[in-house]
């Protein structure tokens, strides 16, 4: 005979775990999902006590299999959903990042700051964007023309080009 008190705990923990897992979609951070996984694991343990011998194992396996399948389906389908398209990052940010620092032949080239240099930022040199540092720790605004003054230890140093 099943113990109704344990059965209710089983159901409550399982439902709470699933709801917390779903809540993780809307409140990201991992806490709700981790607590939900712990609740589901606790439900599996209680299921061994609440149900007769073969059914406790079957309930635990069902939680693992259905939980894993739901997780895989969610990973596969959620990014294509309407809500997923609003949440999931689609751009890789390549436009905001620079590549490896240029060689010493770039010293003297001029470019335009695409971000504020405080003192670090990104400068567009036409065919390439680079992470740079402003000489002397200057803060330069977006759109300021700069010239590469040095390349030391993989860092590109620039100075503002002042009008004569």
C-alpha positions in Angstrom: 0.0 0.0 0.0 1.3 3.5 -0.9 1.9 6.1 1.7 -0.2 9.1 0.7 1.9 11.5 2.6 5.1 10.5 0.7 3.1 10.5 -2.6 2.0 14.1 -2.0 5.6 15.1 -1.3 6.7 13.3 -4.5 4.1 15.1 -6.6 4.8 18.5 -4.9 8.5 18.2 -5.3 8.2 17.0 -8.9 5.8 19.8 -9.9 7.8 22.4 -8.1 11.0 21.2 -9.8 9.5 21.4 -13.2 8.0 24.9 -12.6 11.3 26.2 -11.3 13.0 24.8 -14.4 10.5 26.6 -16.6 10.9 29.7 -14.5 14.7 29.6 -15.2 13.8 30.6 -18.8 12.3 33.9 -17.6 14.7 34.6 -14.6 18.1 33.4 -15.8 21.0 33.0 -13.5 21.0 29.3 -12.7 19.6 29.4 -9.2 16.0 28.5 -10.1 17.1 25.7 -12.4 19.5 24.3 -9.9 16.9 24.3 -7.1 14.4 22.8 -9.6 16.9 20.0 -10.4 17.4 19.3 -6.7 13.6 19.2 -6.2 13.3 16.6 -9.0 16.2 14.6 -7.5 14.5 14.7 -4.1 11.2 13.6 -5.7 13.1 10.6 -7.2 14.4 9.6 -3.8 11.0 9.9 -2.2 9.5 7.9 -5.1 11.7 4.9 -4.0 10.0 5.1 -0.6 6.5 6.1 -1.7 6.0 3.4 -4.4 6.3 -0.4 -4.2 9.7 -1.9 -5.4 9.4 -2.0 -9.2 7.5 1.3 -9.4 10.0 3.4 -7.4 12.7 2.6 -9.9 10.3 3.1 -12.8 9.3 6.6 -11.5 13.0 7.6 -11.0 13.9 6.4 -14.5 10.8 8.2 -15.9 11.9 11.5 -14.3 15.5 11.1 -15.7 14.4 10.1 -19.2 11.5 12.6 -19.6 13.6 15.4 -17.9 16.5 14.7 -20.2 14.3 14.5 -23.3 12.5 17.7 -22.3 15.8 19.5 -21.8 17.2 18.3 -25.2 14.0 19.4 -27.0 14.1 22.7 -25.2 17.7 23.3 -26.2 16.8 22.4 -29.8 13.5 24.3 -30.2 13.6 27.2 -27.9 16.1 29.4 -29.8 13.8 29.2 -32.9 10.6 30.2 -30.9 9.3 33.8 -30.9 10.3 34.2 -27.2 13.7 32.5 -27.9 14.5 34.9 -30.7 14.1 37.8 -28.4 16.3 36.3 -25.7 19.0 34.3 -27.5 22.0 36.1 -28.8 22.2 35.7 -32.5 25.2 38.0 -33.4 28.6 36.8 -32.5 30.0 40.3 -31.9 32.7 40.0 -34.5 32.1 43.6 -35.5 32.9 44.9 -32.0 36.0 42.8 -31.5 39.4 43.3 -33.0 41.8 40.7 -34.4 45.4 40.2 -33.4 47.4 43.3 -33.0 48.9 44.7 -36.2 52.6 44.5 -37.0 55.2 47.3 -36.5 54.6 48.6 -40.0 51.3 50.0 -38.8 53.0 52.7 -36.6 51.9 56.0 -38.0 48.6 54.9 -39.5 45.6 56.9 -38.7 42.1 55.8 -37.8 38.8 56.9 -36.2 37.7 55.9 -32.6 34.6 53.8 -32.9 34.2 53.6 -29.1 35.3 56.1 -26.5 38.9 55.5 -25.5 39.0 55.6 -21.7 41.9 55.0 -22.2 41.2 51.7 -24.0 38.8 51.2 -26.8 38.4 50.3 -30.5 39.7 52.2 -33.5 38.7 51.6 -37.1 41.7 51.8 -39.4 39.6 51.3 -42.6 40.2 47.7 -43.4 40.6 46.6 -39.8 39.4 47.4 -36.2 41.9 47.2 -33.4 41.8 47.3 -29.6 44.0 50.3 -28.6 45.2 52.3 -25.6 45.4 56.1 -25.6 48.9 57.4 -24.7 49.1 59.1 -21.3 45.8 57.6 -20.2 43.8 60.2 -22.2 40.1 59.9 -22.6 39.1 60.4 -26.2 35.6 60.7 -27.6 34.0 58.6 -30.3 34.9 59.9 -33.8 38.2 61.4 -32.8 41.1 60.8 -35.3 44.0 59.0 -33.8 47.5 57.9 -35.0 49.3 54.7 -33.9 52.3 55.9 -31.9 53.7 52.5 -30.8 53.0 48.8 -30.7 54.5 47.3 -27.5 53.9 43.9 -26.0 50.9 43.3 -28.3 49.2 46.5 -27.3 48.5 49.3 -29.8 49.1 52.8 -28.4 47.5 55.8 -30.1 47.6 59.6 -29.9 44.9 62.1 -31.0 45.7 63.7 -34.3 45.4 67.4 -33.7 44.6 69.8 -36.5 47.6 72.0 -37.4 
